[in-house]
Amino acid sequence: MFSCSAGYNEFRRSMFMIPIKKWEDLTDDKEAIEALEDVYGGNVEELDLLVGLMAEKKIKGFAISETAFNIFVIMATRRLEADRFFTSDFNEMTYTKKGLEWVNTTESLKDVFDRHYPEMTDRWMNSESAFSVWDSPPVAKNPIPLYLRVPSS
């Protein structure tokens, strides 16, 4: 079981993730590797969890690392399962028929913008995501989630 004093590798093991064996498994940043070497020597098992999370390489196309992504997925699931509006009160009495239809057909923030501000999105938003550069061309659909794609060299 994970404890508050667990190190980075111990935490990754508790999440069924592969632990790092060397600093280069954690980051490509040479300056960070030097600093980690100064503080922890060659012992990656001593690496503190928060330090490891901050130094860890980001997933290509994401703003967070693999470990942070796994934490996010677990916590997002728990938040949904603990919210009565997604469980016992997920019904027409709570949401109305139209509201429930919106909830069940909305996949992204862009869908919300399209529904409420169609003239804005028609004119300004070319991208598929509200979080992309709005005048960027739409990206071709890929059924494989970003985090499962093999990075191209």
C-alpha positions as CSV (number, residue, x, y, z in Angstrom):
1,M,0.0,0.0,0.0
2,F,1.2,3.5,-0.8
3,S,2.2,5.8,2.0
4,C,2.6,9.6,2.1
5,S,6.4,9.2,2.3
6,A,6.7,6.9,-0.7
7,G,9.2,7.8,-3.3
8,Y,8.6,8.3,-7.0
9,N,9.4,4.7,-8.0
10,E,7.5,3.2,-5.1
11,F,4.5,5.3,-6.1
12,R,4.8,4.1,-9.8
13,R,4.9,0.5,-8.7
14,S,1.8,1.0,-6.6
15,M,0.1,2.3,-9.7
16,F,1.3,-0.8,-11.7
17,M,3.6,1.4,-13.7
18,I,7.2,0.7,-14.7
19,P,9.7,2.3,-12.3
20,I,12.7,4.3,-13.7
21,K,16.1,2.6,-13.6
22,K,18.2,5.7,-14.5
23,W,17.7,9.5,-14.6
24,E,17.4,9.4,-18.4
25,D,14.3,7.3,-18.1
26,L,12.7,10.3,-16.2
27,T,13.9,13.2,-18.3
28,D,15.9,14.3,-21.4
29,D,16.9,17.6,-19.7
30,K,20.7,17.4,-19.1
31,E,20.6,20.2,-16.5
32,A,17.8,18.4,-14.5
33,I,19.8,15.1,-14.7
34,E,22.8,16.9,-13.2
35,A,20.7,18.4,-10.4
36,L,19.1,15.0,-9.7
37,E,22.6,13.4,-9.7
38,D,23.8,16.1,-7.2
39,V,20.9,15.6,-4.8
40,Y,20.2,11.8,-5.1
41,G,23.5,10.5,-6.5
42,G,22.9,7.4,-8.7
43,N,20.1,6.1,-6.5
44,V,16.8,6.6,-8.4
45,E,14.9,4.8,-5.6
46,E,15.6,7.9,-3.3
47,L,13.8,10.2,-5.7
48,D,10.9,12.1,-4.0
49,L,7.5,11.7,-5.6
50,L,6.8,15.4,-6.2
51,V,10.3,16.0,-7.6
52,G,9.9,13.1,-9.9
53,L,6.5,14.3,-11.1
54,M,7.9,17.8,-11.9
55,A,10.9,16.4,-13.7
56,E,9.1,13.6,-15.7
57,K,8.9,13.9,-19.5
58,K,5.5,15.0,-20.8
59,I,3.4,12.7,-23.0
60,K,3.7,13.9,-26.6
61,G,0.7,16.2,-27.3
62,F,-0.1,16.6,-23.6
63,A,0.9,19.1,-20.9
64,I,1.3,16.5,-18.3
65,S,3.5,13.4,-17.7
66,E,2.6,9.7,-17.8
67,T,2.4,9.5,-14.0
68,A,0.3,12.7,-13.7
69,F,-2.0,11.4,-16.4
70,N,-2.6,8.1,-14.5
71,I,-3.4,10.1,-11.4
72,F,-5.8,12.3,-13.3
73,V,-7.6,9.3,-14.8
74,I,-8.1,7.6,-11.5
75,M,-9.2,10.8,-9.7
76,A,-11.5,11.9,-12.6
77,T,-13.2,8.5,-12.4
78,R,-13.6,8.7,-8.6
79,R,-15.0,12.2,-8.9
80,L,-17.7,11.1,-11.4
81,E,-18.6,8.0,-9.3
82,A,-19.0,10.1,-6.2
83,D,-21.2,12.8,-7.8
84,R,-24.9,12.2,-7.4
85,F,-25.5,14.2,-10.6
86,F,-23.7,11.5,-12.6
87,T,-25.2,8.5,-10.6
88,S,-28.5,8.5,-8.6
89,D,-29.7,11.8,-9.9
90,F,-28.7,11.3,-13.6
91,N,-32.3,11.4,-14.8
92,E,-35.0,13.5,-16.5
93,M,-36.4,14.7,-13.2
94,T,-33.0,16.4,-12.4
95,Y,-31.9,17.4,-15.9
96,T,-35.2,17.6,-17.8
97,K,-35.6,15.7,-21.1
98,K,-33.8,18.4,-23.1
99,G,-31.0,18.8,-20.5
100,L,-30.4,15.1,-20.5
101,E,-30.3,15.0,-24.3
102,W,-27.6,17.8,-24.2
103,V,-25.6,15.9,-21.5
104,N,-25.7,12.7,-23.6
105,T,-24.8,14.3,-26.9
106,T,-22.1,16.8,-25.8
107,E,-18.6,15.4,-26.3
108,S,-16.5,18.5,-26.0
109,L,-16.4,22.2,-25.0
110,K,-16.5,22.9,-28.8
111,D,-20.0,21.3,-28.8
112,V,-21.1,23.7,-26.1
113,F,-19.8,26.7,-28.0
114,D,-21.4,25.4,-31.2
115,R,-24.8,25.0,-29.5
116,H,-24.8,28.4,-27.8
117,Y,-22.6,30.6,-30.1
118,P,-22.9,29.0,-33.6
119,E,-22.1,32.3,-35.3
120,M,-18.9,32.6,-33.3
121,T,-17.7,29.1,-34.0
122,D,-18.7,29.3,-37.7
123,R,-16.7,32.4,-38.2
124,W,-13.7,31.9,-35.8
125,M,-13.2,28.3,-34.8
126,N,-11.8,26.0,-37.5
127,S,-10.2,23.5,-35.1
128,E,-11.9,20.5,-33.6
129,S,-11.1,21.5,-30.1
130,A,-11.8,24.7,-28.1
131,F,-8.3,24.2,-26.6
132,S,-6.5,24.3,-30.0
133,V,-5.5,27.4,-31.9
134,W,-8.9,28.4,-33.3
135,D,-7.7,29.3,-36.8
136,S,-5.8,26.0,-37.2
137,P,-7.1,23.6,-39.8
138,P,-9.0,20.6,-38.5
139,V,-6.9,17.6,-37.8
140,A,-8.0,14.3,-39.5
141,K,-9.8,12.0,-37.1
142,N,-7.6,9.3,-35.5
143,P,-9.5,6.6,-33.5
144,I,-6.4,5.9,-31.4
145,P,-6.2,8.1,-28.3
146,L,-3.1,10.3,-28.1
147,Y,-1.7,8.6,-25.1
148,L,-1.7,5.2,-26.9
149,R,-0.1,6.4,-30.1
150,V,3.5,5.5,-30.9
151,P,5.5,8.7,-31.2
152,S,6.9,9.4,-34.7
153,S,10.7,10.1,-34.8
